[in-house]
Amino acid sequence: MSMSTTITVKLDNEVKEKLDELSQQIHRPKNWIINKALTEYIDRNNLARVVEKARQHCLLANQQDESDWDQFAAEAWEDV
């Protein structure tokens, strides 16, 4: 069984109303919806950072001499 913790958040009234409606429509508790939404947001944010880091490394790689590639690649993976 996974552990959980309780937190308090302040929602705009419009968001709260939409959350209430969605909860009723899909027959899921609001905490389930919030947990799924936060998990997806965090995963997307982490992926976006990895993609940006990879883009930066590709741009730098294009500026590197091929003889420096092994060292460059090793350093790049340390940052990810």
Buried (B, 14 or more C-beta within 10 A) or exposed (E): EEEEEEEEEEEEEEEEEEBEEEBEEEEEEBEEBBEEEEEEEEEEEEEEEEEEEEEEBEEEBEEEEEEEEEEBEEEBEEEE
